Amino acid sequence: MSNDSARRSRSDAESDRSVFAALTNGSLRLLGDLLVVSLWVLFLTLLFLETAWPQWAFYVLLLVGVGVYVSVTVDWLD
């Protein structure tokens, strides 16, 4: 019986580690995505303030940029 409890506690510890690893990886991925999209918005904002291009073009480039980023990084998921 003691062997069963040791085996069970080992699998619980491994499960806790895998949950922690998944939460850590997900959080890091979310922060990285937030950083990249924020930098894209900042770049476009500064560009459009400097050049006075039309507002609709800002939103088109914003959506296209985020769409390209998502399509490039979709294969990076584990």
All heavy atoms as a GROMACS GRO file, in nm:
protein
  618
    1MET      N    1   0.080  -0.120   0.000
    1MET     CA    2   0.000   0.000   0.000
    1MET      C    3   0.084   0.126   0.000
    1MET      O    4   0.047   0.223  -0.062
    1MET     CB    5  -0.091   0.001   0.122
    1MET     CG    6  -0.218  -0.066   0.099
    1MET     SD    7  -0.331  -0.004   0.219
    1MET     CE    8  -0.453  -0.127   0.204
    2SER      N    9   0.195   0.125   0.070
    2SER     CA   10   0.279   0.245   0.073
    2SER      C   11   0.335   0.274  -0.065
    2SER      O   12   0.358   0.388  -0.100
    2SER     CB   13   0.392   0.229   0.175
    2SER     OG   14   0.476   0.123   0.135
    3ASN      N   15   0.356   0.172  -0.144
    3ASN     CA   16   0.404   0.190  -0.281
    3ASN      C   17   0.301   0.263  -0.366
    3ASN      O   18   0.335   0.348  -0.447
    3ASN     CB   19   0.441   0.055  -0.341
    3ASN     CG   20   0.517   0.070  -0.470
    3ASN    OD1   21   0.571   0.175  -0.497
    3ASN    ND2   22   0.520  -0.036  -0.548
    4ASP      N   23   0.173   0.231  -0.346
    4ASP     CA   24   0.066   0.297  -0.420
    4ASP      C   25   0.058   0.445  -0.385
    4ASP      O   26   0.040   0.530  -0.473
    4ASP     CB   27  -0.069   0.231  -0.393
    4ASP     CG   28  -0.080   0.093  -0.457
    4ASP    OD1   29   0.001   0.066  -0.550
    4ASP    OD2   30  -0.166   0.015  -0.415
    5SER      N   31   0.071   0.478  -0.257
    5SER     CA   32   0.061   0.619  -0.218
    5SER      C   33   0.181   0.698  -0.269
    5SER      O   34   0.168   0.814  -0.306
    5SER     CB   35   0.047   0.633  -0.067
    5SER     OG   36   0.164   0.584  -0.003
    6ALA      N   37   0.298   0.636  -0.271
    6ALA     CA   38   0.416   0.705  -0.324
    6ALA      C   39   0.400   0.729  -0.474
    6ALA      O   40   0.437   0.834  -0.525
    6ALA     CB   41   0.541   0.624  -0.296
    7ARG      N   42   0.347   0.630  -0.543
    7ARG     CA   43   0.326   0.643  -0.687
    7ARG      C   44   0.223   0.753  -0.715
    7ARG      O   45   0.238   0.832  -0.806
    7ARG     CB   46   0.280   0.509  -0.744
    7ARG     CG   47   0.290   0.503  -0.894
    7ARG     CD   48   0.254   0.366  -0.949
    7ARG     NE   49   0.340   0.263  -0.894
    7ARG     CZ   50   0.299   0.140  -0.865
    7ARG    NH1   51   0.174   0.104  -0.887
    7ARG    NH2   52   0.383   0.051  -0.817
    8ARG      N   53   0.117   0.756  -0.633
    8ARG     CA   54   0.013   0.856  -0.650
    8ARG      C   55   0.066   0.997  -0.623
    8ARG      O   56   0.038   1.090  -0.697
    8ARG     CB   57  -0.104   0.826  -0.557
    8ARG     CG   58  -0.236   0.847  -0.622
    8ARG     CD   59  -0.349   0.803  -0.535
    8ARG     NE   60  -0.321   0.671  -0.480
    8ARG     CZ   61  -0.361   0.627  -0.361
    8ARG    NH1   62  -0.432   0.703  -0.284
    8ARG    NH2   63  -0.332   0.507  -0.319
    9SER      N   64   0.144   1.014  -0.519
    9SER     CA   65   0.196   1.147  -0.488
    9SER      C   66   0.294   1.195  -0.594
    9SER      O   67   0.303   1.312  -0.625
    9SER     CB   68   0.262   1.149  -0.350
    9SER     OG   69   0.378   1.067  -0.349
   10ARG      N   70   0.369   1.101  -0.654
   10ARG     CA   71   0.460   1.137  -0.763
   10ARG      C   72   0.383   1.186  -0.885
   10ARG      O   73   0.418   1.286  -0.947
   10ARG     CB   74   0.546   1.016  -0.802
   10ARG     CG   75   0.687   1.053  -0.830
   10ARG     CD   76   0.775   0.934  -0.864
   10ARG     NE   77   0.770   0.830  -0.763
   10ARG     CZ   78   0.756   0.700  -0.788
   10ARG    NH1   79   0.748   0.658  -0.912
   10ARG    NH2   80   0.751   0.612  -0.692
   11SER      N   81   0.274   1.118  -0.918
   11SER     CA   82   0.195   1.160  -1.034
   11SER      C   83   0.124   1.291  -1.005
   11SER      O   84   0.106   1.374  -1.095
   11SER     CB   85   0.095   1.052  -1.073
   11SER     OG   86  -0.005   1.040  -0.975
   12ASP      N   87   0.083   1.316  -0.881
   12ASP     CA   88   0.023   1.445  -0.846
   12ASP      C   89   0.125   1.557  -0.861
   12ASP      O   90   0.092   1.665  -0.909
   12ASP     CB   91  -0.031   1.442  -0.703
   12ASP     CG   92  -0.155   1.357  -0.689
   12ASP    OD1   93  -0.216   1.324  -0.793
   12ASP    OD2   94  -0.190   1.323  -0.574
   13ALA      N   95   0.248   1.534  -0.820
   13ALA     CA   96   0.352   1.636  -0.832
   13ALA      C   97   0.382   1.666  -0.978
   13ALA      O   98   0.400   1.781  -1.017
   13ALA     CB   99   0.479   1.592  -0.760
   14GLU      N  100   0.386   1.561  -1.060
   14GLU     CA  101   0.410   1.580  -1.203
   14GLU      C  102   0.294   1.656  -1.266
   14GLU      O  103   0.314   1.741  -1.353
   14GLU     CB  104   0.430   1.446  -1.272
   14GLU     CG  105   0.560   1.378  -1.237
   14GLU     CD  106   0.570   1.237  -1.291
   14GLU    OE1  107   0.477   1.193  -1.362
   14GLU    OE2  108   0.669   1.170  -1.261
   15SER      N  109   0.173   1.626  -1.224
   15SER     CA  110   0.056   1.696  -1.276
   15SER      C  111   0.060   1.843  -1.236
   15SER      O  112   0.030   1.930  -1.318
   15SER     CB  113  -0.070   1.630  -1.222
   15SER     OG  114  -0.183   1.703  -1.261
   16ASP      N  115   0.099   1.872  -1.111
   16ASP     CA  116   0.109   2.011  -1.067
   16ASP      C  117   0.215   2.085  -1.147
   16ASP      O  118   0.196   2.201  -1.183
   16ASP     CB  119   0.144   2.017  -0.917
   16ASP     CG  120   0.028   1.973  -0.830
   16ASP    OD1  121  -0.086   1.968  -0.881
   16ASP    OD2  122   0.053   1.944  -0.711
   17ARG      N  123   0.327   2.019  -1.174
   17ARG     CA  124   0.433   2.084  -1.254
   17ARG      C  125   0.386   2.111  -1.396
   17ARG      O  126   0.418   2.216  -1.452
   17ARG     CB  127   0.558   1.996  -1.256
   17ARG     CG  128   0.649   2.023  -1.139
   17ARG     CD  129   0.780   1.950  -1.154
   17ARG     NE  130   0.786   1.857  -1.043
   17ARG     CZ  131   0.807   1.727  -1.052
   17ARG    NH1  132   0.828   1.672  -1.167
   17ARG    NH2  133   0.808   1.651  -0.946
   18SER      N  134   0.312   2.018  -1.455
   18SER     CA  135   0.267   2.040  -1.592
   18SER      C  136   0.163   2.152  -1.599
   18SER      O  137   0.163   2.229  -1.694
   18SER     CB  138   0.212   1.911  -1.652
   18SER     OG  139   0.094   1.872  -1.586
   19VAL      N  140   0.078   2.162  -1.498
   19VAL     CA  141  -0.019   2.272  -1.493
   19VAL      C  142   0.055   2.404  -1.477
   19VAL      O  143   0.024   2.503  -1.545
   19VAL     CB  144  -0.121   2.250  -1.380
   19VAL    CG1  145  -0.203   2.375  -1.355
   19VAL    CG2  146  -0.210   2.133  -1.411
   20PHE      N  147   0.153   2.408  -1.388
   20PHE     CA  148   0.230   2.531  -1.367
   20PHE      C  149   0.305   2.570  -1.495
   20PHE      O  150   0.309   2.686  -1.532
   20PHE     CB  151   0.329   2.512  -1.252
   20PHE     CG  152   0.413   2.633  -1.225
   20PHE    CD1  153   0.358   2.745  -1.166
   20PHE    CD2  154   0.547   2.636  -1.260
   20PHE    CE1  155   0.434   2.858  -1.142
   20PHE    CE2  156   0.625   2.746  -1.237
   20PHE     CZ  157   0.568   2.858  -1.178
   21ALA      N  158   0.363   2.470  -1.563
   21ALA     CA  159   0.436   2.498  -1.688
   21ALA      C  160   0.340   2.552  -1.794
   21ALA      O  161   0.374   2.645  -1.868
   21ALA     CB  162   0.506   2.374  -1.737
   22ALA      N  163   0.223   2.495  -1.803
   22ALA     CA  164   0.126   2.541  -1.902
   22ALA      C  165   0.081   2.684  -1.872
   22ALA      O  166   0.069   2.767  -1.963
   22ALA     CB  167   0.005   2.447  -1.905
   23LEU      N  168   0.056   2.713  -1.743
   23LEU     CA  169   0.016   2.850  -1.706
   23LEU      C  170   0.129   2.949  -1.732
   23LEU      O  171   0.105   3.060  -1.780
   23LEU     CB  172  -0.024   2.854  -1.559
   23LEU     CG  173  -0.159   2.793  -1.524
   23LEU    CD1  174  -0.178   2.789  -1.374
   23LEU    CD2  175  -0.271   2.870  -1.591
   24THR      N  176   0.252   2.910  -1.703
   24THR     CA  177   0.366   2.998  -1.727
   24THR      C  178   0.384   3.023  -1.876
   24THR      O  179   0.402   3.138  -1.918
   24THR     CB  180   0.494   2.936  -1.668
   24THR    OG1  181   0.473   2.914  -1.528
   24THR    CG2  182   0.612   3.028  -1.687
   25ASN      N  183   0.380   2.918  -1.956
   25ASN     CA  184   0.396   2.934  -2.101
   25ASN      C  185   0.283   3.017  -2.160
   25ASN      O  186   0.307   3.102  -2.246
   25ASN     CB  187   0.400   2.798  -2.169
   25ASN     CG  188   0.530   2.724  -2.142
   25ASN    OD1  189   0.629   2.784  -2.104
   25ASN    ND2  190   0.527   2.593  -2.159
   26GLY      N  191   0.162   2.995  -2.114
   26GLY     CA  192   0.049   3.074  -2.164
   26GLY      C  193   0.060   3.221  -2.127
   26GLY      O  194   0.032   3.309  -2.208
   27SER      N  195   0.104   3.247  -2.005
   27SER     CA  196   0.121   3.386  -1.960
   27SER      C  197   0.231   3.456  -2.038
   27SER      O  198   0.215   3.572  -2.078
   27SER     CB  199   0.154   3.390  -1.811
   27SER     OG  200   0.048   3.336  -1.737
   28LEU      N  201   0.341   3.386  -2.059
   28LEU     CA  202   0.451   3.446  -2.137
   28LEU      C  203   0.409   3.471  -2.280
   28LEU      O  204   0.444   3.574  -2.339
   28LEU     CB  205   0.575   3.357  -2.132
   28LEU     CG  206   0.646   3.351  -1.997
   28LEU    CD1  207   0.759   3.250  -2.001
   28LEU    CD2  208   0.697   3.488  -1.956
   29ARG      N  209   0.334   3.379  -2.338
   29ARG     CA  210   0.285   3.397  -2.475
   29ARG      C  211   0.192   3.517  -2.484
   29ARG      O  212   0.200   3.598  -2.578
   29ARG     CB  213   0.214   3.269  -2.519
   29ARG     CG  214   0.145   3.277  -2.652
   29ARG     CD  215   0.246   3.284  -2.765
   29ARG     NE  216   0.184   3.319  -2.888
   29ARG     CZ  217   0.157   3.236  -2.986
   29ARG    NH1  218   0.190   3.110  -2.974
   29ARG    NH2  219   0.100   3.277  -3.095
   30LEU      N  220   0.104   3.530  -2.385
   30LEU     CA  221   0.010   3.642  -2.384
   30LEU      C  222   0.084   3.775  -2.370
   30LEU      O  223   0.053   3.872  -2.441
   30LEU     CB  224  -0.090   3.626  -2.270
   30LEU     CG  225  -0.200   3.730  -2.260
   30LEU    CD1  226  -0.288   3.726  -2.384
   30LEU    CD2  227  -0.282   3.705  -2.135
   31LEU      N  228   0.183   3.780  -2.282
   31LEU     CA  229   0.261   3.903  -2.266
   31LEU      C  230   0.340   3.936  -2.394
   31LEU      O  231   0.351   4.053  -2.432
   31LEU     CB  232   0.356   3.890  -2.148
   31LEU     CG  233   0.291   3.896  -2.010
   31LEU    CD1  234   0.394   3.867  -1.901
   31LEU    CD2  235   0.225   4.029  -1.988
   32GLY      N  236   0.395   3.835  -2.459
   32GLY     CA  237   0.467   3.858  -2.584
   32GLY      C  238   0.375   3.910  -2.692
   32GLY      O  239   0.410   4.004  -2.765
   33ASP      N  240   0.256   3.851  -2.704
   33ASP     CA  241   0.159   3.898  -2.802
   33ASP      C  242   0.117   4.041  -2.774
   33ASP      O  243   0.105   4.124  -2.865
   33ASP     CB  244   0.035   3.808  -2.804
   33ASP     CG  245   0.064   3.670  -2.859
   33ASP    OD1  246   0.168   3.652  -2.924
   33ASP    OD2  247  -0.020   3.580  -2.838
   34LEU      N  248   0.094   4.071  -2.647
   34LEU     CA  249   0.056   4.206  -2.608
   34LEU      C  250   0.165   4.307  -2.642
   34LEU      O  251   0.137   4.416  -2.693
   34LEU     CB  252   0.024   4.211  -2.459
   34LEU     CG  253  -0.021   4.344  -2.402
   34LEU    CD1  254  -0.153   4.387  -2.464
   34LEU    CD2  255  -0.034   4.335  -2.251
   35LEU      N  256   0.290   4.270  -2.621
   35LEU     CA  257   0.401   4.358  -2.653
   35LEU      C  258   0.411   4.383  -2.803
   35LEU      O  259   0.426   4.498  -2.847
   35LEU     CB  260   0.532   4.298  -2.601
   35LEU     CG  261   0.659   4.376  -2.634
   35LEU    CD1  262   0.659   4.509  -2.561
   35LEU    CD2  263   0.781   4.294  -2.599
   36VAL      N  264   0.401   4.279  -2.882
   36VAL     CA  265   0.413   4.294  -3.028
   36VAL      C  266   0.299   4.379  -3.084
   36VAL      O  267   0.323   4.471  -3.164
   36VAL     CB  268   0.415   4.154  -3.097
   36VAL    CG1  269   0.400   4.167  -3.247
   36VAL    CG2  270   0.544   4.082  -3.062
   37VAL      N  271   0.176   4.353  -3.042
   37VAL     CA  272   0.063   4.430  -3.093
   37VAL      C  273   0.071   4.575  -3.046
   37VAL      O  274   0.041   4.668  -3.122
   37VAL     CB  275  -0.071   4.364  -3.053
   37VAL    CG1  276  -0.189   4.453  -3.086
   37VAL    CG2  277  -0.085   4.229  -3.123
   38SER      N  278   0.114   4.596  -2.922
   38SER     CA  279   0.129   4.733  -2.871
   38SER      C  280   0.234   4.811  -2.949
   38SER      O  281   0.215   4.929  -2.980
   38SER     CB  282   0.166   4.731  -2.723
   38SER     OG  283   0.064   4.674  -2.647
   39LEU      N  284   0.344   4.745  -2.980
   39LEU     CA  285   0.448   4.812  -3.060
   39LEU      C  286   0.398   4.842  -3.200
   39LEU      O  287   0.432   4.947  -3.257
   39LEU     CB  288   0.575   4.727  -3.064
   39LEU     CG  289   0.653   4.721  -2.933
   39LEU    CD1  290   0.768   4.621  -2.945
   39LEU    CD2  291   0.704   4.858  -2.894
   40TRP      N  292   0.318   4.755  -3.258
   40TRP     CA  293   0.261   4.778  -3.391
   40TRP      C  294   0.168   4.900  -3.388
   40TRP      O  295   0.171   4.985  -3.477
   40TRP     CB  296   0.190   4.654  -3.441
   40TRP     CG  297   0.125   4.669  -3.575
   40TRP    CD1  298  -0.006   4.660  -3.603
   40TRP    CD2  299   0.190   4.699  -3.700
   40TRP    NE1  300  -0.029   4.681  -3.737
   40TRP    CE2  301   0.091   4.705  -3.799
   40TRP    CE3  302   0.321   4.720  -3.737
   40TRP    CZ2  303   0.119   4.732  -3.932
   40TRP    CZ3  304   0.349   4.747  -3.870
   40TRP    CH2  305   0.249   4.753  -3.965
   41VAL      N  306   0.084   4.907  -3.285
   41VAL     CA  307  -0.007   5.021  -3.272
   41VAL      C  308   0.072   5.149  -3.252
   41VAL      O  309   0.040   5.253  -3.312
   41VAL     CB  310  -0.106   4.998  -3.155
   41VAL    CG1  311  -0.186   5.123  -3.124
   41VAL    CG2  312  -0.199   4.882  -3.186
   42LEU      N  313   0.174   5.146  -3.169
   42LEU     CA  314   0.257   5.264  -3.147
   42LEU      C  315   0.324   5.310  -3.276
   42LEU      O  316   0.324   5.428  -3.309
   42LEU     CB  317   0.362   5.236  -3.039
   42LEU     CG  318   0.459   5.349  -3.008
   42LEU    CD1  319   0.385   5.467  -2.947
   42LEU    CD2  320   0.569   5.300  -2.916
   43PHE      N  321   0.381   5.216  -3.349
   43PHE     CA  322   0.446   5.248  -3.476
   43PHE      C  323   0.348   5.313  -3.574
   43PHE      O  324   0.377   5.417  -3.634
   43PHE     CB  325   0.508   5.122  -3.538
   43PHE     CG  326   0.556   5.142  -3.678
   43PHE    CD1  327   0.672   5.214  -3.704
   43PHE    CD2  328   0.484   5.091  -3.785
   43PHE    CE1  329   0.715   5.233  -3.835
   43PHE    CE2  330   0.526   5.109  -3.916
   43PHE     CZ  331   0.642   5.181  -3.940
   44LEU      N  332   0.231   5.250  -3.589
   44LEU     CA  333   0.132   5.306  -3.682
   44LEU      C  334   0.083   5.442  -3.636
   44LEU      O  335   0.064   5.533  -3.719
   44LEU     CB  336   0.012   5.211  -3.696
   44LEU     CG  337   0.033   5.087  -3.780
   44LEU    CD1  338  -0.094   5.003  -3.782
   44LEU    CD2  339   0.074   5.123  -3.922
   45THR      N  340   0.062   5.459  -3.507
   45THR     CA  341   0.016   5.588  -3.456
   45THR      C  342   0.117   5.698  -3.486
   45THR      O  343   0.080   5.806  -3.535
   45THR     CB  344  -0.008   5.578  -3.304
   45THR    OG1  345  -0.106   5.476  -3.280
   45THR    CG2  346  -0.056   5.710  -3.248
   46LEU      N  347   0.242   5.672  -3.457
   46LEU     CA  348   0.345   5.772  -3.483
   46LEU      C  349   0.360   5.800  -3.632
   46LEU      O  350   0.375   5.915  -3.674
   46LEU     CB  351   0.479   5.728  -3.424
   46LEU     CG  352   0.483   5.722  -3.271
   46LEU    CD1  353   0.616   5.665  -3.225
   46LEU    CD2  354   0.455   5.856  -3.210
   47LEU      N  355   0.352   5.696  -3.714
   47LEU     CA  356   0.361   5.713  -3.858
   47LEU      C  357   0.246   5.798  -3.911
   47LEU      O  358   0.267   5.891  -3.990
   47LEU     CB  359   0.362   5.576  -3.927
   47LEU     CG  360   0.365   5.577  -4.079
   47LEU    CD1  361   0.501   5.626  -4.128
   47LEU    CD2  362   0.335   5.439  -4.134
   48PHE      N  363   0.125   5.770  -3.867
   48PHE     CA  364   0.009   5.842  -3.918
   48PHE      C  365   0.000   5.984  -3.862
   48PHE      O  366  -0.052   6.073  -3.928
   48PHE     CB  367  -0.120   5.764  -3.891
   48PHE     CG  368  -0.148   5.662  -3.998
   48PHE    CD1  369  -0.075   5.545  -4.005
   48PHE    CD2  370  -0.245   5.685  -4.094
   48PHE    CE1  371  -0.100   5.451  -4.104
   48PHE    CE2  372  -0.270   5.593  -4.194
   48PHE     CZ  373  -0.196   5.476  -4.199
   49LEU      N  374   0.052   6.006  -3.742
   49LEU     CA  375   0.055   6.143  -3.691
   49LEU      C  376   0.156   6.228  -3.768
   49LEU      O  377   0.136   6.347  -3.789
   49LEU     CB  378   0.091   6.144  -3.542
   49LEU     CG  379  -0.020   6.101  -3.447
   49LEU    CD1  380   0.035   6.090  -3.305
   49LEU    CD2  381  -0.137   6.198  -3.452
   50GLU      N  382   0.263   6.165  -3.811
   50GLU     CA  383   0.368   6.237  -3.885
   50GLU      C  384   0.325   6.266  -4.030
   50GLU      O  385   0.357   6.370  -4.084
   50GLU     CB  386   0.497   6.154  -3.883
   50GLU     CG  387   0.616   6.221  -3.944
   50GLU     CD  388   0.664   6.342  -3.864
   50GLU    OE1  389   0.642   6.345  -3.742
   50GLU    OE2  390   0.722   6.433  -3.927
   51THR      N  391   0.254   6.172  -4.092
   51THR     CA  392   0.226   6.185  -4.236
   51THR      C  393   0.086   6.238  -4.266
   51THR      O  394   0.059   6.274  -4.380
   51THR     CB  395   0.241   6.048  -4.305
   51THR    OG1  396   0.152   5.955  -4.243
   51THR    CG2  397   0.384   5.998  -4.296
   52ALA      N  398  -0.004   6.238  -4.169
   52ALA     CA  399  -0.142   6.284  -4.187
   52ALA      C  400  -0.215   6.206  -4.296
   52ALA      O  401  -0.291   6.262  -4.375
   52ALA     CB  402  -0.145   6.433  -4.216
   53TRP      N  403  -0.192   6.075  -4.302
   53TRP     CA  404  -0.266   5.989  -4.392
   53TRP      C  405  -0.408   5.972  -4.340
   53TRP      O  406  -0.437   5.999  -4.225
   53TRP     CB  407  -0.197   5.854  -4.405
   53TRP     CG  408  -0.067   5.858  -4.481
   53TRP    CD1  409  -0.022   5.958  -4.560
   53TRP    CD2  410   0.033   5.757  -4.483
   53TRP    NE1  411   0.100   5.926  -4.612
   53TRP    CE2  412   0.138   5.802  -4.566
   53TRP    CE3  413   0.046   5.633  -4.424
   53TRP    CZ2  414   0.251   5.728  -4.592
   53TRP    CZ3  415   0.159   5.558  -4.449
   53TRP    CH2  416   0.261   5.606  -4.533
   54PRO      N  417  -0.500   5.922  -4.423
   54PRO     CA  418  -0.640   5.910  -4.380
   54PRO      C  419  -0.658   5.807  -4.267
   54PRO      O  420  -0.584   5.710  -4.257
   54PRO     CB  421  -0.714   5.867  -4.506
   54PRO     CG  422  -0.610   5.817  -4.598
   54PRO     CD  423  -0.481   5.882  -4.561
   55GLN      N  424  -0.761   5.832  -4.188
   55GLN     CA  425  -0.786   5.748  -4.072
   55GLN      C  426  -0.823   5.605  -4.111
   55GLN      O  427  -0.785   5.510  -4.042
   55GLN     CB  428  -0.899   5.811  -3.990
   55GLN     CG  429  -0.924   5.743  -3.858
   55GLN     CD  430  -1.029   5.815  -3.776
   55GLN    OE1  431  -1.088   5.912  -3.822
   55GLN    NE2  432  -1.051   5.769  -3.655
   56TRP      N  433  -0.895   5.589  -4.221
   56TRP     CA  434  -0.935   5.455  -4.261
   56TRP      C  435  -0.814   5.369  -4.294
   56TRP      O  436  -0.814   5.248  -4.271
   56TRP     CB  437  -1.033   5.459  -4.380
   56TRP     CG  438  -0.975   5.520  -4.505
   56TRP    CD1  439  -0.984   5.648  -4.545
   56TRP    CD2  440  -0.897   5.452  -4.605
   56TRP    NE1  441  -0.918   5.667  -4.663
   56TRP    CE2  442  -0.864   5.548  -4.703
   56TRP    CE3  443  -0.853   5.322  -4.621
   56TRP    CZ2  444  -0.788   5.516  -4.815
   56TRP    CZ3  445  -0.777   5.290  -4.733
   56TRP    CH2  446  -0.746   5.387  -4.828
   57ALA      N  447  -0.708   5.430  -4.348
   57ALA     CA  448  -0.587   5.355  -4.381
   57ALA      C  449  -0.518   5.305  -4.254
   57ALA      O  450  -0.459   5.196  -4.252
   57ALA     CB  451  -0.492   5.442  -4.462
   58PHE      N  452  -0.526   5.383  -4.146
   58PHE     CA  453  -0.470   5.340  -4.017
   58PHE      C  454  -0.535   5.210  -3.972
   58PHE      O  455  -0.467   5.114  -3.936
   58PHE     CB  456  -0.491   5.449  -3.912
   58PHE     CG  457  -0.453   5.407  -3.773
   58PHE    CD1  458  -0.322   5.412  -3.731
   58PHE    CD2  459  -0.550   5.362  -3.684
   58PHE    CE1  460  -0.287   5.372  -3.602
   58PHE    CE2  461  -0.516   5.323  -3.556
   58PHE     CZ  462  -0.384   5.328  -3.515
   59TYR      N  463  -0.669   5.207  -3.978
   59TYR     CA  464  -0.740   5.088  -3.932
   59TYR      C  465  -0.717   4.968  -4.024
   59TYR      O  466  -0.708   4.854  -3.978
   59TYR     CB  467  -0.888   5.118  -3.915
   59TYR     CG  468  -0.914   5.209  -3.798
   59TYR    CD1  469  -0.952   5.341  -3.818
   59TYR    CD2  470  -0.895   5.165  -3.668
   59TYR    CE1  471  -0.973   5.425  -3.710
   59TYR    CE2  472  -0.915   5.249  -3.560
   59TYR     CZ  473  -0.955   5.379  -3.582
   59TYR     OH  474  -0.974   5.462  -3.476
   60VAL      N  475  -0.705   4.994  -4.152
   60VAL     CA  476  -0.676   4.884  -4.245
   60VAL      C  477  -0.539   4.824  -4.215
   60VAL      O  478  -0.524   4.703  -4.203
   60VAL     CB  479  -0.685   4.932  -4.392
   60VAL    CG1  480  -0.626   4.830  -4.487
   60VAL    CG2  481  -0.829   4.964  -4.429
   61LEU      N  482  -0.438   4.910  -4.200
   61LEU     CA  483  -0.304   4.861  -4.170
   61LEU      C  484  -0.297   4.795  -4.033
   61LEU      O  485  -0.225   4.697  -4.013
   61LEU     CB  486  -0.202   4.973  -4.179
   61LEU     CG  487  -0.167   5.018  -4.319
   61LEU    CD1  488  -0.071   5.137  -4.314
   61LEU    CD2  489  -0.106   4.904  -4.398
   62LEU      N  490  -0.374   4.846  -3.938
   62LEU     CA  491  -0.378   4.785  -3.805
   62LEU      C  492  -0.433   4.643  -3.812
   62LEU      O  493  -0.372   4.548  -3.760
   62LEU     CB  494  -0.464   4.870  -3.712
   62LEU     CG  495  -0.477   4.822  -3.568
   62LEU    CD1  496  -0.343   4.827  -3.497
   62LEU    CD2  497  -0.580   4.904  -3.495
   63LEU      N  498  -0.545   4.625  -3.879
   63LEU     CA  499  -0.605   4.492  -3.892
   63LEU      C  500  -0.519   4.398  -3.975
   63LEU      O  501  -0.505   4.280  -3.942
   63LEU     CB  502  -0.745   4.503  -3.951
   63LEU     CG  503  -0.849   4.565  -3.859
   63LEU    CD1  504  -0.981   4.582  -3.933
   63LEU    CD2  505  -0.868   4.481  -3.735
   64VAL      N  506  -0.461   4.449  -4.083
   64VAL     CA  507  -0.375   4.365  -4.167
   64VAL      C  508  -0.252   4.320  -4.088
   64VAL      O  509  -0.212   4.204  -4.092
   64VAL     CB  510  -0.335   4.439  -4.297
   64VAL    CG1  511  -0.222   4.367  -4.368
   64VAL    CG2  512  -0.456   4.453  -4.387
   65GLY      N  513  -0.192   4.412  -4.013
   65GLY     CA  514  -0.074   4.378  -3.934
   65GLY      C  515  -0.103   4.273  -3.828
   65GLY      O  516  -0.027   4.177  -3.811
   66VAL      N  517  -0.214   4.289  -3.757
   66VAL     CA  518  -0.250   4.190  -3.655
   66VAL      C  519  -0.286   4.057  -3.722
   66VAL      O  520  -0.249   3.950  -3.673
   66VAL     CB  521  -0.366   4.242  -3.568
   66VAL    CG1  522  -0.420   4.134  -3.477
   66VAL    CG2  523  -0.320   4.362  -3.486
   67GLY      N  524  -0.354   4.062  -3.835
   67GLY     CA  525  -0.386   3.938  -3.907
   67GLY      C  526  -0.263   3.864  -3.954
   67GLY      O  527  -0.255   3.741  -3.943
   68VAL      N  528  -0.165   3.936  -4.004
   68VAL     CA  529  -0.040   3.873  -4.047
   68VAL      C  530   0.033   3.813  -3.928
   68VAL      O  531   0.083   3.700  -3.933
   68VAL     CB  532   0.050   3.974  -4.123
   68VAL    CG1  533   0.191   3.921  -4.141
   68VAL    CG2  534  -0.013   4.009  -4.256
   69TYR      N  535   0.036   3.885  -3.817
   69TYR     CA  536   0.102   3.834  -3.697
   69TYR      C  537   0.036   3.706  -3.648
   69TYR      O  538   0.103   3.608  -3.615
   69TYR     CB  539   0.098   3.940  -3.586
   69TYR     CG  540   0.154   3.891  -3.456
   69TYR    CD1  541   0.291   3.874  -3.440
   69TYR    CD2  542   0.072   3.859  -3.349
   69TYR    CE1  543   0.344   3.827  -3.321
   69TYR    CE2  544   0.124   3.813  -3.230
   69TYR     CZ  545   0.260   3.797  -3.217
   69TYR     OH  546   0.312   3.749  -3.099
   70VAL      N  547  -0.096   3.702  -3.648
   70VAL     CA  548  -0.167   3.583  -3.603
   70VAL      C  549  -0.142   3.467  -3.699
   70VAL      O  550  -0.120   3.353  -3.655
   70VAL     CB  551  -0.319   3.612  -3.590
   70VAL    CG1  552  -0.399   3.484  -3.573
   70VAL    CG2  553  -0.343   3.706  -3.473
   71SER      N  554  -0.144   3.493  -3.827
   71SER     CA  555  -0.122   3.384  -3.923
   71SER      C  556   0.021   3.331  -3.919
   71SER      O  557   0.043   3.213  -3.943
   71SER     CB  558  -0.158   3.429  -4.065
   71SER     OG  559  -0.067   3.527  -4.108
   72VAL      N  560   0.116   3.415  -3.883
   72VAL     CA  561   0.254   3.370  -3.873
   72VAL      C  562   0.277   3.290  -3.745
   72VAL      O  563   0.345   3.189  -3.744
   72VAL     CB  564   0.352   3.490  -3.880
   72VAL    CG1  565   0.491   3.452  -3.837
   72VAL    CG2  566   0.353   3.548  -4.020
   73THR      N  567   0.217   3.335  -3.635
   73THR     CA  568   0.244   3.272  -3.506
   73THR      C  569   0.149   3.158  -3.471
   73THR      O  570   0.167   3.094  -3.368
   73THR     CB  571   0.237   3.376  -3.392
   73THR    OG1  572   0.108   3.436  -3.390
   73THR    CG2  573   0.344   3.482  -3.410
   74VAL      N  574   0.049   3.129  -3.552
   74VAL     CA  575  -0.045   3.023  -3.519
   74VAL      C  576   0.025   2.886  -3.513
   74VAL      O  577  -0.015   2.799  -3.435
   74VAL     CB  578  -0.164   3.021  -3.617
   74VAL    CG1  579  -0.124   2.970  -3.754
   74VAL    CG2  580  -0.278   2.940  -3.561
   75ASP      N  581   0.130   2.867  -3.591
   75ASP     CA  582   0.201   2.739  -3.590
   75ASP      C  583   0.298   2.726  -3.474
   75ASP      O  584   0.355   2.620  -3.453
   75ASP     CB  585   0.277   2.722  -3.722
   75ASP     CG  586   0.185   2.709  -3.841
   75ASP    OD1  587   0.069   2.661  -3.820
   75ASP    OD2  588   0.224   2.746  -3.952
   76TRP      N  589   0.318   2.832  -3.396
   76TRP     CA  590   0.411   2.828  -3.286
   76TRP      C  591   0.352   2.762  -3.160
   76TRP      O  592   0.422   2.739  -3.065
   76TRP     CB  593   0.458   2.968  -3.249
   76TRP     CG  594   0.539   3.034  -3.356
   76TRP    CD1  595   0.577   2.982  -3.475
   76TRP    CD2  596   0.589   3.166  -3.353
   76TRP    NE1  597   0.648   3.073  -3.547
   76TRP    CE2  598   0.658   3.190  -3.474
   76TRP    CE3  599   0.583   3.270  -3.261
   76TRP    CZ2  600   0.719   3.308  -3.504
   76TRP    CZ3  601   0.645   3.389  -3.290
   76TRP    CH2  602   0.712   3.407  -3.410
   77LEU      N  603   0.221   2.735  -3.161
   77LEU     CA  604   0.158   2.673  -3.044
   77LEU      C  605   0.209   2.530  -3.031
   77LEU      O  606   0.225   2.458  -3.128
   77LEU     CB  607   0.007   2.674  -3.058
   77LEU     CG  608  -0.058   2.812  -3.059
   77LEU    CD1  609  -0.207   2.799  -3.083
   77LEU    CD2  610  -0.032   2.884  -2.928
   78ASP      N  611   0.227   2.491  -2.907
   78ASP     CA  612   0.278   2.354  -2.880
   78ASP      C  613   0.170   2.251  -2.891
   78ASP      O  614   0.062   2.260  -2.859
   78ASP     CB  615   0.339   2.348  -2.741
   78ASP     CG  616   0.464   2.436  -2.733
   78ASP    OD1  617   0.526   2.464  -2.836
   78ASP    OD2  618   0.497   2.473  -2.622
   0.00000   0.00000   0.00000
